[in-house]
Amino acid sequence: MTKDIEKRSHIGSVEHRAADDKRTLVGYAALFERLADIGSYFQEKIAPGAFAEAIDGDIRALIDHDRGRVIGRTKAGTLRLQEDGTGLRVEIDVPDTTDGNDLWVLVERGDISGMSFGFRVTKETWDETGAIPVRTIEKLELIEVSAVAWPAYEDTTLAKRSLDAARADHRNAARRVAERRAASEQKFRGIRSPTGDGQGAS
């Protein structure tokens, strides 16, 4: 695992609803158990429950992961997050601001049709038994969600760093096991060696 912020997207349908002078965008930033290719390095999926604790934080909704373009916030009630059987469901009450109005028009036109999220992995597992390694994200820290026009899988360098770190951890663990085994064998031989084969002189 790394402490860098990674980004993932779901490009699909984003609903726009207008009622009683409130404009709301609804969609999914992530889908569970769906394999995604991360560059040419590995595949990745998100396990159900990964967001269960993460959505309790004070999360912002942004445009294109730009922290200067806030369009919602959980603490203010203008961003609502829910983990359901499908994935991470997002509802954003779009503000009457330049960014908000522009976003609303772009969604209506179909120019923006995706949602994304920025996160740090806190628990993951790796399966390298197949031809391509598979990373399963089991828990994460949710930093923000965003309305996006492009998938956010371009940060493959960060993702590869996580794979390299997992492999390094595996090598270190294997080395520690080998060292303990060697120490145990050496201790066992040390117990037996001084007495020889245990046979007296004839």
VONU-997034 format. One record per residue (C-alpha): x, y, z; residue in one letter. Coordinates in steps of 0.05 Angstrom, whole numbers, plus 5000, padded with zeros to 4 digits. Layout:
<pts>
XYZa;...
</pts>
This chain:
<pts>
500050005000m;502150724990t;499851365024k;498751724957d;491851934935i;489351494878e;483451634833k;478451164801r;472251314758s;465751014734h;463651304668i;456351154658g;449751504665s;449252104712v;442052294725e;440153024733h;433853184772r;430653874781a;425053984831a;422954554876d;428854994854d;433854444873k;438254114821r;441153444839t;446152984804l;445552244819v;450351694799g;455551184820y;462851354832a;464750624840a;461849934826l;463349324868f;466848694843e;468048974773r;474948834747l;478549434718a;485149424680d;490249884713i;494950034656g;498449394636s;500549244708y;494548894740f;487048854749q;483249154806e;476549084840k;473149394900i;470048944952a;463149074982p;464049425048g;470149825026a;466450485034f;462450295096a;466750695145e;469651185094a;463151545079i;462351765151d;467752295142g;467153015119d;467552905044i;467353434989r;464553384919a;469053704866l;469453814791i;475053404759d;478553304827h;480054044831d;479954244905r;478554964885g;471954774852r;467554514908v;460254354890i;457953964952g;459853725021r;457153185066t;457553615129k;453254145095a;448253625070g;449353814998t;453053164984l;449952495003r;453851844998l;451151145006q;454250454998e;449049984970d;449249304936g;451749624872t;457250084896g;458350794920l;452051204904r;452951954900v;447852514903e;450153244895i;445653854902d;448654294848v;449955004873p;447755644838d;454955844822t;458955914758t;461855214767d;455154924787g;451355234730n;456655034679d;456654324706l;449154274702w;449154484629v;454753994612l;451153414645v;444653594609e;448453604543r;451852934558g;458853244558d;460053004629i;457452304644s;461952024698g;463552054772m;470151914805s;473251884874f;479952034906g;482251554960f;487751235000r;487750475008v;487950235080t;486949495068k;488149085005e;489748384983t;493548134922w;492547504881d;498347334835e;496346624820t;493746804751g;497147104690a;495447814714i;495848034787p;489048224817v;488448744872r;482348754916t;481149394954i;477749205020e;477949855058k;479750565040l;479951285063e;475351695019l;478052395004i;473152664953e;468352504897v;468152864831s;464052974769a;468652804711v;468752774635a;474652284631w;476251634667p;481451734722a;485751124711y;491451534685e;495151514752d;497850814739t;504551014768t;501451054837l;497850404827a;504150044804k;507650314866r;502449964908s;503749304871l;511349384879d;510349524954a;505948904962a;511148484927r;516648774971a;512548615033d;511647905008h;519147824995r;520748105064n;515747635097a;518547045058a;525647235078r;523647285152r;520346595149v;526646305116a;531146635169e;526846355226r;526945665194r;534445685185a;535345915257a;530945355282s;534744835241e;541445105266q;538945075338k;536544355328f;543244145299r;546744495356g;542844075406i;544543425371r;551843555351s;555643545418p;553342835436t;554942535369g;550541955349d;549141775421g;552941105417q;558240925469g;565040585455a;564939835443s;
</pts>
